[in-house]
Amino acid sequence: MKVFTWIITILALGLMIFNATKLDFEAPFEGESYTAVLTIIASLCAVILLQILRISKKIETLSKKHK
């Protein structure tokens, strides 16, 4: 599970970097730039959710060790 979350996180970060190159800072909410903004936001959400999953698994492991 740990490897899976790291792979997905790296893919999401790569997607963010790729879409950052597609942004038009003159008009960020028009055309292809709008799609890039939405994809960057979705990638950020994925990274945050994966971080929460990683932390919850770590807490679960620690709580099992103390019982």
KOLGU-292694 format. One record per atom (N, C-alpha, C, O, CB): residue number from 0; residue in three letters; chain; atom name; y, x, z. Coordinates in Angstrom, 2 decimals. Atoms other than C-alpha are relative to their C-alpha. Glycine has a CB too. Example, Ala and Ser with C-alpha at 12.3 -4.5 7.8 and 13.67 -1.06 7.14 Angstrom:
<atoms>
   lumke   drendren   lumgu   dovex         Y         X         Z
       0        ALA       A       N     -1.19      0.89      0.00
       0        ALA       A      CA     -4.50     12.30      7.80
       0        ALA       A       C      1.20      0.90      0.00
       0        ALA       A       O      1.18      1.94      0.66
       0        ALA       A      CB      0.03     -0.99      1.25
       1        SER       A       N     -1.19     -0.82     -0.06
       1        SER       A      CA     -1.06     13.67      7.14
       1        SER       A       C      1.09     -0.77      0.73
       1        SER       A       O      2.20     -0.26      0.90
       1        SER       A      CB      0.46      0.41     -1.42
</atoms>
This chain:
<atoms>
   lumke   drendren   lumgu   dovex         Y         X         Z
       0        MET       A       N     -1.19      0.82      0.00
       0        MET       A      CA      0.00      0.00      0.00
       0        MET       A       C      1.26      0.87      0.00
       0        MET       A       O      2.26      0.54     -0.64
       0        MET       A      CB      0.00     -0.94      1.20
       1        LYS       A       N     -1.16     -0.89     -0.10
       1        LYS       A      CA      2.35      2.87      0.82
       1        LYS       A       C      0.35      0.59     -1.36
       1        LYS       A       O      1.52      0.66     -1.74
       1        LYS       A      CB     -0.27      1.12      1.02
       2        VAL       A       N     -0.23     -0.58      1.33
       2        VAL       A      CA      1.91      4.47     -2.60
       2        VAL       A       C      0.55     -1.06     -0.95
       2        VAL       A       O      1.45     -0.78     -1.74
       2        VAL       A      CB     -1.32      0.60     -0.56
       3        PHE       A       N     -0.45      1.10      0.85
       3        PHE       A      CA      2.37      1.11     -4.32
       3        PHE       A       C      1.48     -0.29      0.21
       3        PHE       A       O      2.23     -0.46     -0.75
       3        PHE       A      CB     -0.82     -1.26      0.28
       4        THR       A       N     -1.41      0.31     -0.27
       4        THR       A      CA      5.69      0.45     -2.58
       4        THR       A       C      0.91      1.13     -0.48
       4        THR       A       O      2.01      0.87     -0.96
       4        THR       A      CB      0.21     -0.24      1.49
       5        TRP       A       N     -0.82     -1.11      0.49
       5        TRP       A      CA      6.97      3.93     -3.44
       5        TRP       A       C      0.10     -0.02     -1.52
       5        TRP       A       O      1.17      0.25     -2.07
       5        TRP       A      CB     -0.59      1.33      0.46
       6        ILE       A       N     -0.03      0.06      1.47
       6        ILE       A      CA      6.00      3.53     -7.11
       6        ILE       A       C      0.95     -1.10     -0.47
       6        ILE       A       O      1.76     -0.87     -1.37
       6        ILE       A      CB     -1.42     -0.24     -0.56
       7        ILE       A       N     -0.88      1.10      0.39
       7        ILE       A      CA      7.73      0.15     -7.37
       7        ILE       A       C      1.46      0.33      0.31
       7        ILE       A       O      2.35     -0.02     -0.46
       7        ILE       A      CB     -0.42     -1.30      0.71
       8        THR       A       N     -1.37     -0.40     -0.34
       8        THR       A      CA     10.80      1.54     -5.59
       8        THR       A       C      0.57      0.97     -1.03
       8        THR       A       O      1.72      0.84     -1.44
       8        THR       A      CB      0.03      0.64      1.40
       9        ILE       A       N     -0.45     -0.97      1.00
       9        ILE       A      CA     11.02      4.44     -8.02
       9        ILE       A       C      0.27     -0.68     -1.34
       9        ILE       A       O      1.25     -0.37     -2.01
       9        ILE       A      CB     -1.05      1.12     -0.19
      10        LEU       A       N     -0.24      0.75      1.23
      10        LEU       A      CA     10.66      2.06    -10.97
      10        LEU       A       C      1.29     -0.82      0.08
      10        LEU       A       O      2.04     -0.88     -0.89
      10        LEU       A      CB     -1.19     -0.92     -0.29
      11        ALA       A       N     -1.22      0.79     -0.17
      11        ALA       A      CA     13.41     -0.17     -9.58
      11        ALA       A       C      1.24      0.89     -0.06
      11        ALA       A       O      2.24      0.51     -0.67
      11        ALA       A      CB     -0.04     -0.76      1.34
      12        LEU       A       N     -1.13     -0.92      0.06
      12        LEU       A      CA     15.71      2.81     -9.09
      12        LEU       A       C      0.23      0.49     -1.43
      12        LEU       A       O      1.38      0.63     -1.86
      12        LEU       A      CB     -0.24      1.20      0.93
      13        GLY       A       N     -0.13     -0.39      1.40
      13        GLY       A      CA     15.00      3.95    -12.64
      13        GLY       A       C      0.62     -1.09     -0.84
      13        GLY       A       O      1.45     -0.82     -1.71
      13        GLY       A      CB     -1.36      0.36     -0.57
      14        LEU       A       N     -0.57      1.14      0.70
      14        LEU       A      CA     15.81      0.48    -13.91
      14        LEU       A       C      1.49     -0.14      0.31
      14        LEU       A       O      2.29     -0.47     -0.57
      14        LEU       A      CB     -0.74     -1.28      0.37
      15        MET       A       N     -1.42      0.05     -0.37
      15        MET       A      CA     19.09      0.54    -11.98
      15        MET       A       C      0.80      1.06     -0.75
      15        MET       A       O      1.88      0.79     -1.26
      15        MET       A      CB      0.17      0.19      1.52
      16        ILE       A       N     -0.69     -1.09      0.69
      16        ILE       A      CA     20.05      3.90    -13.48
      16        ILE       A       C      0.14     -0.31     -1.49
      16        ILE       A       O      1.20     -0.10     -2.08
      16        ILE       A      CB     -0.74      1.33      0.20
      17        PHE       A       N     -0.04      0.35      1.42
      17        PHE       A      CA     19.16      2.74    -16.99
      17        PHE       A       C      1.05     -1.06     -0.27
      17        PHE       A       O      1.83     -0.95     -1.21
      17        PHE       A      CB     -1.38     -0.48     -0.48
      18        ASN       A       N     -0.95      1.08      0.22
      18        ASN       A      CA     21.19     -0.44    -16.65
      18        ASN       A       C      1.43      0.39      0.34
      18        ASN       A       O      2.37     -0.19     -0.18
      18        ASN       A      CB     -0.40     -1.21      0.81
      19        ALA       A       N     -1.35     -0.50     -0.29
      19        ALA       A      CA     24.13      1.43    -15.15
      19        ALA       A       C      0.61      0.64     -1.25
      19        ALA       A       O      1.83      0.63     -1.42
      19        ALA       A      CB     -0.03      1.02      1.15
      20        THR       A       N     -0.51     -0.57      1.25
      20        THR       A      CA     24.41      3.19    -18.52
      20        THR       A       C      0.41     -1.08     -0.99
      20        THR       A       O      1.17     -0.82     -1.91
      20        THR       A      CB     -1.05      0.91     -0.63
      21        LYS       A       N     -0.32      1.11      0.90
      21        LYS       A      CA     24.64     -0.22    -20.23
      21        LYS       A       C      1.24     -0.77      0.43
      21        LYS       A       O      1.71     -1.64     -0.31
      21        LYS       A      CB     -1.18     -0.95     -0.07
      22        LEU       A       N     -1.16      0.73     -0.50
      22        LEU       A      CA     27.58     -1.41    -18.12
      22        LEU       A       C      1.26      0.33     -0.79
      22        LEU       A       O      1.51      1.48     -1.15
      22        LEU       A      CB      0.22      0.31      1.47
      23        ASP       A       N     -1.33     -0.16      0.59
      23        ASP       A      CA     30.94     -1.96    -19.77
      23        ASP       A       C      0.99     -0.35      1.10
      23        ASP       A       O      1.14     -1.52      1.45
      23        ASP       A      CB      0.19     -0.91     -1.29
      24        PHE       A       N     -0.87      0.22     -1.14
      24        PHE       A      CA     33.47     -1.52    -16.99
      24        PHE       A       C      1.28     -0.75     -0.37
      24        PHE       A       O      2.00     -1.23      0.50
      24        PHE       A      CB      0.35      1.32      0.64
      25        GLU       A       N     -1.16      0.78      0.46
      25        GLU       A      CA     36.20     -3.14    -19.11
      25        GLU       A       C     -0.28     -1.49      0.14
      25        GLU       A       O      0.61     -2.26      0.51
      25        GLU       A      CB      0.34      0.34     -1.47
      26        ALA       A       N      0.39      1.41     -0.08
      26        ALA       A      CA     34.29     -6.45    -19.19
      26        ALA       A       C     -1.42     -0.07      0.55
      26        ALA       A       O     -2.37     -0.22     -0.22
      26        ALA       A      CB      0.10     -0.72     -1.39
      27        PRO       A       N      1.35     -0.08     -0.57
      27        PRO       A      CA     31.36     -6.33    -16.74
      27        PRO       A       C     -0.80     -1.31     -0.06
      27        PRO       A       O     -2.02     -1.29      0.12
      27        PRO       A      CB      0.09      0.44      1.41
      28        PHE       A       N      0.71      1.28      0.00
      28        PHE       A      CA     30.50    -10.04    -17.04
      28        PHE       A       C     -0.04     -0.63     -1.38
      28        PHE       A       O      0.00     -1.86     -1.50
      28        PHE       A      CB      0.65     -0.95      0.98
      29        GLU       A       N      0.09      0.51      1.37
      29        GLU       A      CA     30.29    -10.36    -20.82
      29        GLU       A       C     -1.12      0.72     -0.74
      29        GLU       A       O     -1.26      1.94     -0.66
      29        GLU       A      CB      1.35      0.18     -0.74
      30        GLY       A       N      1.02     -0.55      0.88
      30        GLY       A      CA     27.37     -9.87    -23.18
      30        GLY       A       C     -1.08      0.80      0.69
      30        GLY       A       O     -1.62      0.40      1.72
      30        GLY       A      CB      0.64      0.86     -1.01
      31        GLU       A       N      1.08     -0.86     -0.50
      31        GLU       A      CA     24.91     -7.06    -22.59
      31        GLU       A       C      0.31      0.57      1.38
      31        GLU       A       O     -0.59      0.85      2.17
      31        GLU       A      CB     -0.25      1.15     -0.99
      32        SER       A       N     -0.41     -0.52     -1.31
      32        SER       A      CA     26.90     -5.82    -19.61
      32        SER       A       C     -0.36     -0.98      1.11
      32        SER       A       O     -0.71     -0.57      2.22
      32        SER       A      CB      1.50      0.29      0.01
      33        TYR       A       N      0.36      1.02     -0.99
      33        TYR       A      CA     26.27     -9.11    -17.80
      33        TYR       A       C     -1.48      0.09      0.36
      33        TYR       A       O     -1.85     -0.01      1.53
      33        TYR       A      CB      0.33     -1.41     -0.53
      34        THR       A       N      1.44     -0.16     -0.23
      34        THR       A      CA     22.52     -8.66    -18.22
      34        THR       A       C     -0.26      1.25      0.84
      34        THR       A       O     -1.13      1.24      1.72
      34        THR       A      CB     -0.76      0.09     -1.34
      35        ALA       A       N      0.16     -1.24     -0.77
      35        ALA       A      CA     22.83     -5.12    -16.87
      35        ALA       A       C      0.39     -0.22      1.46
      35        ALA       A       O     -0.29      0.28      2.36
      35        ALA       A      CB      0.85      1.12     -0.61
      36        VAL       A       N     -0.42      0.28     -1.38
      36        VAL       A      CA     24.72     -6.35    -13.80
      36        VAL       A       C     -1.07     -0.80      0.74
      36        VAL       A       O     -1.41     -0.48      1.88
      36        VAL       A      CB      1.35     -0.77      0.02
      37        LEU       A       N      1.04      0.82     -0.63
      37        LEU       A      CA     22.08     -9.00    -13.08
      37        LEU       A       C     -1.26      0.82      0.29
      37        LEU       A       O     -1.87      0.66      1.35
      37        LEU       A      CB     -0.35     -1.18     -0.89
      38        THR       A       N      1.19     -0.82     -0.20
      38        THR       A      CA     19.26     -6.49    -13.50
      38        THR       A       C      0.21      1.02      1.11
      38        THR       A       O     -0.72      1.31      1.87
      38        THR       A      CB     -0.37      0.72     -1.30
      39        ILE       A       N     -0.30     -0.93     -1.10
      39        ILE       A      CA     20.96     -4.00    -11.18
      39        ILE       A       C     -0.09     -0.72      1.34
      39        ILE       A       O     -0.65     -0.19      2.29
      39        ILE       A      CB      1.41      0.62     -0.17
      40        ILE       A       N      0.08      0.78     -1.24
      40        ILE       A      CA     21.33     -6.72     -8.53
      40        ILE       A       C     -1.45     -0.32      0.34
      40        ILE       A       O     -1.84     -0.22      1.50
      40        ILE       A      CB      0.82     -1.30     -0.13
      41        ALA       A       N      1.41      0.31     -0.24
      41        ALA       A      CA     17.68     -7.74     -8.95
      41        ALA       A       C     -0.76      1.25      0.47
      41        ALA       A       O     -1.61      1.16      1.35
      41        ALA       A      CB     -0.65     -0.56     -1.28
      42        SER       A       N      0.65     -1.24     -0.42
      42        SER       A      CA     16.58     -4.11     -8.63
      42        SER       A       C      0.37      0.37      1.43
      42        SER       A       O     -0.47      0.84      2.19
      42        SER       A      CB      0.38      1.14     -0.95
      43        LEU       A       N     -0.42     -0.25     -1.39
      43        LEU       A      CA     18.63     -3.70     -5.45
      43        LEU       A       C     -0.75     -0.90      0.97
      43        LEU       A       O     -1.16     -0.46      2.04
      43        LEU       A      CB      1.51     -0.21      0.14
      44        CYS       A       N      0.76      0.93     -0.84
      44        CYS       A      CA     16.95     -6.79     -4.02
      44        CYS       A       C     -1.44      0.47      0.17
      44        CYS       A       O     -2.00      0.41      1.26
      44        CYS       A      CB      0.03     -1.42     -0.59
      45        ALA       A       N      1.38     -0.49     -0.07
      45        ALA       A      CA     13.53     -5.37     -4.88
      45        ALA       A       C     -0.12      1.20      0.92
      45        ALA       A       O     -1.06      1.29      1.71
      45        ALA       A      CB     -0.50      0.36     -1.40
      46        VAL       A       N      0.02     -1.19     -0.86
      46        VAL       A      CA     14.33     -2.06     -3.19
      46        VAL       A       C      0.14     -0.40      1.47
      46        VAL       A       O     -0.56      0.13      2.33
      46        VAL       A      CB      1.12      0.99     -0.40
      47        ILE       A       N     -0.20      0.45     -1.38
      47        ILE       A      CA     15.57     -3.84     -0.06
      47        ILE       A       C     -1.25     -0.68      0.53
      47        ILE       A       O     -1.67     -0.43      1.67
      47        ILE       A      CB      1.20     -0.97      0.09
      48        LEU       A       N      1.22      0.68     -0.44
      48        LEU       A      CA     12.48     -6.07      0.11
      48        LEU       A       C     -1.14      0.98      0.23
      48        LEU       A       O     -1.89      0.83      1.19
      48        LEU       A      CB     -0.42     -1.04     -1.04
      49        LEU       A       N      1.05     -1.00     -0.19
      49        LEU       A      CA     10.17     -3.09     -0.32
      49        LEU       A       C      0.25      0.84      1.24
      49        LEU       A       O     -0.69      1.24      1.93
      49        LEU       A      CB     -0.09      0.91     -1.23
      50        GLN       A       N     -0.32     -0.74     -1.23
      50        GLN       A      CA     12.00     -1.23      2.44
      50        GLN       A       C     -0.37     -0.83      1.23
      50        GLN       A       O     -0.91     -0.30      2.20
      50        GLN       A      CB      1.50      0.37      0.04
      51        ILE       A       N      0.37      0.89     -1.11
      51        ILE       A      CA     11.55     -4.25      4.74
      51        ILE       A       C     -1.52     -0.03      0.15
      51        ILE       A       O     -2.03      0.00      1.27
      51        ILE       A      CB      0.54     -1.44     -0.25
      52        LEU       A       N      1.46      0.00     -0.05
      52        LEU       A      CA      7.84     -4.34      3.83
      52        LEU       A       C     -0.52      1.29      0.62
      52        LEU       A       O     -1.43      1.26      1.46
      52        LEU       A      CB     -0.59     -0.19     -1.41
      53        ARG       A       N      0.42     -1.29     -0.55
      53        ARG       A      CA      7.47     -0.63      4.60
      53        ARG       A       C      0.24      0.06      1.50
      53        ARG       A       O     -0.62      0.53      2.25
      53        ARG       A      CB      0.75      1.13     -0.69
      54        ILE       A       N     -0.33     -0.02     -1.43
      54        ILE       A      CA      9.18     -1.02      7.97
      54        ILE       A       C     -0.93     -0.94      0.78
      54        ILE       A       O     -1.39     -0.59      1.86
      54        ILE       A      CB      1.46     -0.41      0.23
      55        SER       A       N      0.88      0.94     -0.71
      55        SER       A      CA      7.10     -4.08      8.90
      55        SER       A       C     -1.42      0.54      0.11
      55        SER       A       O     -2.08      0.33      1.13
      55        SER       A      CB     -0.01     -1.36     -0.71
      56        LYS       A       N      1.33     -0.61     -0.06
      56        LYS       A      CA      3.87     -2.24      8.05
      56        LYS       A       C     -0.04      1.12      1.04
      56        LYS       A       O     -1.04      1.29      1.73
      56        LYS       A      CB     -0.41      0.54     -1.38
      57        LYS       A       N     -0.07     -1.06     -1.00
      57        LYS       A      CA      4.99      0.69     10.19
      57        LYS       A       C     -0.01     -0.58      1.41
      57        LYS       A       O     -0.69     -0.06      2.29
      57        LYS       A      CB      1.26      0.86     -0.22
      58        ILE       A       N     -0.02      0.67     -1.30
      58        ILE       A      CA      5.74     -1.64     13.11
      58        ILE       A       C     -1.38     -0.55      0.32
      58        ILE       A       O     -1.84     -0.45      1.46
      58        ILE       A      CB      1.05     -1.13      0.03
      59        GLU       A       N      1.34      0.54     -0.20
      59        GLU       A      CA      2.36     -3.32     12.64
      59        GLU       A       C     -0.98      1.10      0.42
      59        GLU       A       O     -1.78      0.91      1.33
      59        GLU       A      CB     -0.50     -0.70     -1.28
      60        THR       A       N      0.87     -1.13     -0.33
      60        THR       A      CA      0.59      0.05     12.73
      60        THR       A       C      0.26      0.50      1.42
      60        THR       A       O     -0.67      0.78      2.17
      60        THR       A      CB      0.19      1.13     -1.00
      61        LEU       A       N     -0.34     -0.47     -1.34
      61        LEU       A      CA      2.46      1.14     15.85
      61        LEU       A       C     -0.43     -0.98      1.08
      61        LEU       A       O     -0.86     -0.57      2.16
      61        LEU       A      CB      1.50      0.25      0.10
      62        SER       A       N      0.40      0.99     -1.00
      62        SER       A      CA      1.75     -2.12     17.66
      62        SER       A       C     -1.52     -0.03      0.18
      62        SER       A       O     -2.00     -0.31      1.28
      62        SER       A      CB      0.51     -1.40     -0.40
      63        LYS       A       N      1.46     -0.06     -0.12
      63        LYS       A      CA     -1.98     -1.82     16.90
      63        LYS       A       C     -0.44      1.22      0.79
      63        LYS       A       O     -1.44      1.17      1.51
      63        LYS       A      CB     -0.65      0.01     -1.40
      64        LYS       A       N      0.34     -1.22     -0.73
      64        LYS       A      CA     -2.03      1.72     18.30
      64        LYS       A       C      0.22     -0.17      1.50
      64        LYS       A       O     -0.51      0.42      2.29
      64        LYS       A      CB      0.82      1.17     -0.51
      65        HIS       A       N     -0.34      0.16     -1.41
      65        HIS       A      CA     -0.48      0.61     21.60
      65        HIS       A       C     -0.86     -1.03      0.71
      65        HIS       A       O     -0.79     -1.16      1.94
      65        HIS       A      CB      1.45     -0.38      0.14
      66        LYS       A       N      0.84      1.04     -0.63
      66        LYS       A      CA     -2.98     -2.19     22.22
      66        LYS       A       C     -1.33      0.55      0.40
      66        LYS       A       O     -2.16     -0.18      0.94
      66        LYS       A      CB     -0.20     -1.17     -0.92
</atoms>
